[in-house]
Amino acid sequence: MQRFKKFINQSLNLENIINSGQLFAFGIRCTTLPDPPEEFDEFEFKTGFSEQMDIVIGVAIEMGKVKRILLGLSEKNDPDSFMALSESQLEEFLAQRGDQLIGFFEFITQ
């Protein structure tokens, strides 16, 4: 997760977050979009991981700047579920999609 530290304290670009076409190019969809974001708020994104599971990407902001990035799992048939990734699941996901995720964060913080 060290590779994502450079995005902490970066400003979010709301226009890019609502650009679902570009998010789709990263294989990511926005599932929670505060409108308008409050002083402290959280955005949620999802991307596929397996036939039954999605990766949840939580981005907490304060005053429009990224303060926390959280990755977890959610069952596709229960989208409100949230579970921690095991170390091996995290390594697998980052090996497969880490560069795409970096591109996604660069896009939403430019």
MARLUM-865950 format. One record per atom (N, C-alpha, C): residue number from 0; atom name; x, y, z. Coordinates in pm, 1 decimal, decimal comma. Layout:
N
i | at | u | v | w
NUM | CA | X | Y | Z
...
***
This chain:
110
i | at | u | v | w
0 | N | 82,2 | -120,1 | 0,0
0 | CA | 0,0 | 0,0 | 0,0
0 | C | 86,4 | 126,2 | 0,0
1 | N | 214,4 | 110,2 | 14,6
1 | CA | 304,7 | 225,3 | 12,7
1 | C | 292,7 | 303,9 | -117,2
2 | N | 263,5 | 234,4 | -226,2
2 | CA | 256,7 | 301,3 | -356,0
2 | C | 144,4 | 404,6 | -363,4
3 | N | 49,6 | 400,0 | -270,6
3 | CA | -63,1 | 493,8 | -273,2
3 | C | -42,9 | 612,9 | -180,2
4 | N | 63,8 | 613,3 | -100,8
4 | CA | 86,9 | 723,3 | -6,0
4 | C | 98,3 | 857,9 | -75,5
5 | N | 148,5 | 858,7 | -199,2
5 | CA | 165,7 | 986,6 | -267,9
5 | C | 33,0 | 1056,5 | -296,7
6 | N | -78,5 | 983,2 | -285,2
6 | CA | -208,9 | 1044,1 | -311,1
6 | C | -271,7 | 1104,2 | -185,8
7 | N | -216,3 | 1073,5 | -69,9
7 | CA | -266,8 | 1131,9 | 54,5
7 | C | -236,1 | 1282,5 | 51,7
8 | N | -334,7 | 1360,5 | 91,1
8 | CA | -331,6 | 1507,5 | 93,2
8 | C | -339,4 | 1570,4 | -46,0
9 | N | -369,6 | 1488,3 | -147,4
9 | CA | -394,1 | 1542,5 | -280,9
9 | C | -542,2 | 1580,5 | -291,8
10 | N | -573,1 | 1685,2 | -365,1
10 | CA | -711,8 | 1727,6 | -385,8
10 | C | -781,1 | 1635,4 | -485,0
11 | N | -908,0 | 1606,0 | -456,5
11 | CA | -987,9 | 1526,6 | -549,4
11 | C | -1044,2 | 1617,5 | -657,9
12 | N | -1050,2 | 1565,8 | -778,3
12 | CA | -1108,8 | 1635,6 | -890,8
12 | C | -1248,5 | 1576,8 | -913,0
13 | N | -1351,4 | 1648,2 | -865,0
13 | CA | -1487,3 | 1595,2 | -871,3
13 | C | -1535,1 | 1573,2 | -1014,3
14 | N | -1492,6 | 1657,8 | -1106,6
14 | CA | -1531,6 | 1638,6 | -1246,7
14 | C | -1481,3 | 1505,6 | -1298,4
15 | N | -1361,2 | 1467,8 | -1259,3
15 | CA | -1307,1 | 1339,7 | -1303,5
15 | C | -1376,8 | 1222,8 | -1234,9
16 | N | -1417,2 | 1241,3 | -1110,2
16 | CA | -1486,3 | 1133,8 | -1038,9
16 | C | -1620,7 | 1102,9 | -1103,2
17 | N | -1689,6 | 1204,0 | -1153,9
17 | CA | -1820,2 | 1178,6 | -1216,7
17 | C | -1807,2 | 1139,4 | -1363,1
18 | N | -1686,3 | 1131,8 | -1415,7
18 | CA | -1662,3 | 1089,9 | -1553,7
18 | C | -1664,7 | 937,4 | -1559,0
19 | N | -1786,2 | 880,7 | -1562,7
19 | CA | -1800,3 | 735,8 | -1554,4
19 | C | -1734,7 | 664,1 | -1671,7
20 | N | -1728,2 | 728,5 | -1788,3
20 | CA | -1662,9 | 666,5 | -1902,8
20 | C | -1515,3 | 642,5 | -1877,5
21 | N | -1447,2 | 741,4 | -1820,0
21 | CA | -1305,2 | 724,1 | -1791,8
21 | C | -1284,2 | 627,3 | -1675,8
22 | N | -1371,0 | 633,2 | -1574,8
22 | CA | -1359,4 | 537,5 | -1464,5
22 | C | -1375,0 | 395,5 | -1517,9
23 | N | -1469,5 | 377,6 | -1610,2
23 | CA | -1491,6 | 245,9 | -1671,1
23 | C | -1365,6 | 197,6 | -1742,9
24 | N | -1291,3 | 289,2 | -1803,8
24 | CA | -1166,5 | 252,1 | -1871,3
24 | C | -1065,9 | 193,9 | -1772,2
25 | N | -1075,5 | 233,8 | -1645,3
25 | CA | -991,1 | 176,5 | -1540,4
25 | C | -1054,3 | 50,6 | -1480,8
26 | N | -1174,5 | 16,0 | -1526,1
26 | CA | -1244,4 | -100,1 | -1471,3
26 | C | -1305,6 | -72,2 | -1335,6
27 | N | -1336,2 | 54,9 | -1309,2
27 | CA | -1384,4 | 98,2 | -1177,4
27 | C | -1515,7 | 173,5 | -1194,3
28 | N | -1605,5 | 156,1 | -1098,3
28 | CA | -1730,8 | 232,4 | -1097,9
28 | C | -1748,6 | 298,8 | -961,5
29 | N | -1804,6 | 417,9 | -963,2
29 | CA | -1830,5 | 491,6 | -839,1
29 | C | -1964,5 | 444,0 | -784,1
30 | N | -1965,3 | 399,8 | -657,0
30 | CA | -2089,5 | 349,8 | -597,7
30 | C | -2144,2 | 442,4 | -489,4
31 | N | -2060,7 | 528,1 | -434,9
31 | CA | -2105,8 | 629,4 | -338,6
31 | C | -2041,4 | 761,4 | -376,5
32 | N | -2127,0 | 857,0 | -413,0
32 | CA | -2080,6 | 988,3 | -458,1
32 | C | -2154,5 | 1095,2 | -379,6
33 | N | -2094,5 | 1148,4 | -274,0
33 | CA | -2161,2 | 1254,9 | -200,1
33 | C | -2177,6 | 1378,1 | -289,2
34 | N | -2296,3 | 1436,3 | -288,7
34 | CA | -2322,3 | 1550,5 | -376,6
34 | C | -2400,6 | 1656,6 | -301,1
35 | N | -2335,5 | 1760,6 | -260,7
35 | CA | -2191,7 | 1788,0 | -269,2
35 | C | -2120,0 | 1722,8 | -151,3
36 | N | -1990,7 | 1699,8 | -164,3
36 | CA | -1914,9 | 1644,2 | -52,1
36 | C | -1911,2 | 1742,0 | 64,3
37 | N | -1920,7 | 1687,3 | 184,3
37 | CA | -1911,8 | 1769,8 | 303,5
37 | C | -1765,4 | 1786,0 | 344,8
38 | N | -1743,6 | 1860,2 | 452,3
38 | CA | -1606,5 | 1885,8 | 499,1
38 | C | -1528,9 | 1755,0 | 516,8
39 | N | -1593,7 | 1655,7 | 576,8
39 | CA | -1535,1 | 1522,5 | 588,4
39 | C | -1634,4 | 1426,6 | 525,3
40 | N | -1591,3 | 1352,0 | 425,3
40 | CA | -1683,4 | 1263,9 | 353,5
40 | C | -1607,7 | 1144,6 | 297,0
41 | N | -1682,4 | 1051,1 | 240,2
41 | CA | -1619,6 | 932,3 | 183,3
41 | C | -1683,1 | 897,2 | 49,5
42 | N | -1597,0 | 865,7 | -45,5
42 | CA | -1637,9 | 816,4 | -175,8
42 | C | -1611,8 | 666,8 | -178,2
43 | N | -1697,2 | 593,3 | -249,2
43 | CA | -1675,8 | 449,6 | -260,3
43 | C | -1677,7 | 410,0 | -407,1
44 | N | -1581,6 | 327,3 | -442,2
44 | CA | -1568,8 | 276,0 | -578,0
44 | C | -1559,6 | 124,6 | -568,2
45 | N | -1597,4 | 57,0 | -676,8
45 | CA | -1584,8 | -89,0 | -680,3
45 | C | -1525,1 | -131,7 | -813,5
46 | N | -1458,8 | -246,5 | -807,5
46 | CA | -1402,8 | -309,1 | -925,7
46 | C | -1408,8 | -459,8 | -904,5
47 | N | -1416,1 | -534,1 | -1011,9
47 | CA | -1427,7 | -678,8 | -1001,1
47 | C | -1301,5 | -743,0 | -945,3
48 | N | -1321,4 | -853,3 | -873,9
48 | CA | -1209,0 | -930,1 | -820,0
48 | C | -1223,8 | -1077,4 | -855,4
49 | N | -1343,2 | -1130,6 | -837,1
49 | CA | -1371,6 | -1269,4 | -871,7
49 | C | -1518,9 | -1277,2 | -912,7
50 | N | -1564,7 | -1396,5 | -943,7
50 | CA | -1704,8 | -1411,2 | -984,6
50 | C | -1801,0 | -1368,8 | -875,0
51 | N | -1759,7 | -1387,0 | -749,6
51 | CA | -1850,9 | -1357,8 | -639,0
51 | C | -1813,7 | -1235,0 | -558,0
52 | N | -1694,4 | -1178,6 | -581,6
52 | CA | -1646,7 | -1070,0 | -496,8
52 | C | -1602,8 | -948,5 | -578,2
53 | N | -1625,5 | -830,9 | -520,9
53 | CA | -1574,4 | -704,5 | -573,5
53 | C | -1471,7 | -649,8 | -475,4
54 | N | -1380,9 | -569,8 | -527,7
54 | CA | -1292,1 | -491,7 | -442,1
54 | C | -1361,7 | -358,3 | -416,7
55 | N | -1368,6 | -317,0 | -292,4
55 | CA | -1423,0 | -187,4 | -253,9
55 | C | -1303,5 | -95,0 | -229,9
56 | N | -1308,8 | 22,2 | -292,1
56 | CA | -1204,8 | 122,7 | -274,6
56 | C | -1269,8 | 241,3 | -203,7
57 | N | -1236,7 | 260,3 | -79,2
57 | CA | -1290,7 | 371,9 | -2,6
57 | C | -1189,5 | 486,2 | -1,2
58 | N | -1237,0 | 605,4 | -31,4
58 | CA | -1150,2 | 723,2 | -30,9
58 | C | -1215,2 | 826,0 | 62,5
59 | N | -1152,7 | 845,8 | 178,5
59 | CA | -1202,5 | 944,3 | 274,7
59 | C | -1133,4 | 1076,9 | 247,0
60 | N | -1213,8 | 1183,6 | 248,7
60 | CA | -1158,9 | 1317,0 | 224,5
60 | C | -1189,5 | 1409,4 | 341,9
61 | N | -1105,0 | 1507,1 | 356,5
61 | CA | -1128,1 | 1616,3 | 450,6
61 | C | -1091,6 | 1744,7 | 377,9
62 | N | -1187,1 | 1836,0 | 372,2
62 | CA | -1167,1 | 1963,8 | 302,9
62 | C | -1122,3 | 1941,6 | 157,7
63 | N | -1177,4 | 1836,2 | 94,3
63 | CA | -1149,6 | 1809,9 | -46,1
63 | C | -1019,5 | 1737,3 | -74,4
64 | N | -945,5 | 1700,5 | 29,9
64 | CA | -817,2 | 1631,9 | 11,6
64 | C | -825,3 | 1488,0 | 62,9
65 | N | -758,6 | 1398,7 | -6,6
65 | CA | -756,6 | 1257,1 | 31,2
65 | C | -686,9 | 1241,7 | 166,2
66 | N | -753,8 | 1176,0 | 258,6
66 | CA | -695,9 | 1152,2 | 391,0
66 | C | -674,9 | 1004,2 | 419,2
67 | N | -754,0 | 917,0 | 351,9
67 | CA | -741,0 | 773,4 | 376,8
67 | C | -787,4 | 697,2 | 253,6
68 | N | -715,2 | 591,9 | 221,7
68 | CA | -752,7 | 500,2 | 114,0
68 | C | -767,3 | 362,6 | 176,9
69 | N | -879,9 | 299,1 | 153,1
69 | CA | -911,1 | 170,9 | 213,8
69 | C | -951,3 | 72,9 | 104,6
70 | N | -895,7 | -46,4 | 108,2
70 | CA | -933,7 | -151,8 | 15,0
70 | C | -995,8 | -266,7 | 93,9
71 | N | -1104,6 | -320,9 | 43,2
71 | CA | -1170,5 | -433,6 | 108,8
71 | C | -1245,7 | -516,2 | 6,4
72 | N | -1318,2 | -616,1 | 54,3
72 | CA | -1397,3 | -704,8 | -31,2
72 | C | -1544,8 | -688,0 | -2,4
73 | N | -1625,4 | -706,1 | -105,3
73 | CA | -1770,2 | -702,9 | -92,6
73 | C | -1827,0 | -815,9 | -177,9
74 | N | -1924,7 | -885,1 | -124,5
74 | CA | -1991,0 | -989,9 | -201,9
74 | C | -2080,9 | -925,2 | -305,9
75 | N | -2075,7 | -976,2 | -428,5
75 | CA | -2157,2 | -917,1 | -535,1
75 | C | -2306,2 | -930,2 | -506,7
76 | N | -2347,2 | -1039,3 | -440,2
76 | CA | -2490,2 | -1056,0 | -410,7
76 | C | -2531,6 | -985,6 | -281,5
77 | N | -2437,1 | -922,1 | -212,3
77 | CA | -2465,1 | -843,5 | -92,0
77 | C | -2374,7 | -720,3 | -94,4
78 | N | -2410,2 | -619,8 | -175,8
78 | CA | -2321,1 | -505,3 | -196,1
78 | C | -2291,8 | -424,0 | -70,0
79 | N | -2370,7 | -440,6 | 35,6
79 | CA | -2344,6 | -368,0 | 160,0
79 | C | -2243,5 | -439,7 | 249,0
80 | N | -2205,7 | -560,7 | 211,5
80 | CA | -2106,7 | -633,6 | 291,3
80 | C | -1969,4 | -571,1 | 272,8
81 | N | -1884,7 | -587,9 | 373,0
81 | CA | -1747,9 | -537,5 | 363,8
81 | C | -1659,6 | -625,9 | 450,5
82 | N | -1552,5 | -677,0 | 389,8
82 | CA | -1459,3 | -764,0 | 461,4
82 | C | -1317,4 | -720,2 | 429,8
83 | N | -1228,7 | -747,6 | 522,2
83 | CA | -1088,0 | -717,3 | 499,6
83 | C | -1029,7 | -814,3 | 397,0
84 | N | -935,6 | -764,6 | 318,3
84 | CA | -860,3 | -849,4 | 227,3
84 | C | -752,0 | -921,3 | 306,5
85 | N | -728,9 | -1048,9 | 274,3
85 | CA | -613,5 | -1116,7 | 332,9
85 | C | -488,4 | -1061,8 | 265,0
86 | N | -374,5 | -1085,7 | 323,9
86 | CA | -250,1 | -1038,4 | 264,5
86 | C | -230,5 | -1097,7 | 125,0
87 | N | -264,3 | -1225,3 | 108,0
87 | CA | -247,0 | -1288,6 | -23,5
87 | C | -346,3 | -1231,7 | -125,9
88 | N | -468,9 | -1201,3 | -83,7
88 | CA | -565,8 | -1140,1 | -175,0
88 | C | -519,7 | -1001,4 | -217,6
89 | N | -467,8 | -924,6 | -123,3
89 | CA | -418,9 | -790,9 | -154,7
89 | C | -302,5 | -799,4 | -252,7
90 | N | -208,5 | -888,8 | -226,1
90 | CA | -94,8 | -905,8 | -316,4
90 | C | -140,5 | -947,4 | -455,9
91 | N | -236,6 | -1039,7 | -463,5
91 | CA | -289,3 | -1084,5 | -593,0
91 | C | -354,6 | -968,6 | -667,9
92 | N | -438,9 | -893,5 | -597,5
92 | CA | -507,5 | -781,0 | -661,2
92 | C | -408,7 | -676,2 | -710,9
93 | N | -312,1 | -639,9 | -627,5
93 | CA | -216,1 | -537,3 | -667,8
93 | C | -124,9 | -585,7 | -780,4
94 | N | -94,6 | -714,1 | -782,7
94 | CA | -14,6 | -768,1 | -893,2
94 | C | -91,3 | -760,3 | -1024,6
95 | N | -221,4 | -787,5 | -1017,3
95 | CA | -304,6 | -786,5 | -1138,2
95 | C | -345,3 | -645,2 | -1179,6
96 | N | -379,2 | -562,0 | -1082,8
96 | CA | -443,5 | -434,8 | -1115,5
96 | C | -377,0 | -312,3 | -1054,6
97 | N | -260,4 | -328,4 | -992,7
97 | CA | -195,1 | -217,9 | -924,1
97 | C | -167,2 | -98,8 | -1013,3
98 | N | -116,9 | -123,1 | -1134,9
98 | CA | -87,4 | -12,0 | -1225,9
98 | C | -214,6 | 60,4 | -1267,3
99 | N | -322,5 | -15,7 | -1289,4
99 | CA | -451,8 | 46,4 | -1322,6
99 | C | -500,1 | 132,9 | -1207,2
100 | N | -481,2 | 84,3 | -1085,8
100 | CA | -524,7 | 158,7 | -968,0
100 | C | -444,6 | 287,9 | -952,0
101 | N | -315,9 | 282,8 | -980,4
101 | CA | -233,3 | 404,5 | -977,3
101 | C | -287,4 | 504,3 | -1080,4
102 | N | -316,6 | 457,5 | -1201,0
102 | CA | -373,7 | 544,4 | -1304,3
102 | C | -505,2 | 605,1 | -1259,9
103 | N | -589,2 | 525,8 | -1193,5
103 | CA | -716,9 | 573,6 | -1141,3
103 | C | -694,6 | 686,2 | -1040,8
104 | N | -604,4 | 665,2 | -943,8
104 | CA | -579,0 | 768,9 | -843,7
104 | C | -515,7 | 892,7 | -904,9
105 | N | -429,3 | 874,5 | -1002,5
105 | CA | -373,0 | 991,0 | -1071,1
105 | C | -482,7 | 1069,7 | -1141,5
106 | N | -579,4 | 999,4 | -1200,5
106 | CA | -690,0 | 1063,9 | -1270,5
106 | C | -780,5 | 1141,2 | -1174,8
107 | N | -817,4 | 1080,1 | -1062,5
107 | CA | -913,5 | 1148,7 | -973,1
107 | C | -848,1 | 1256,6 | -887,1
108 | N | -715,5 | 1263,2 | -886,7
108 | CA | -648,0 | 1367,9 | -807,8
108 | C | -579,3 | 1472,0 | -894,8
109 | N | -597,4 | 1468,5 | -1027,7
109 | CA | -530,6 | 1567,8 | -1112,7
109 | C | -607,4 | 1697,9 | -1117,4
***
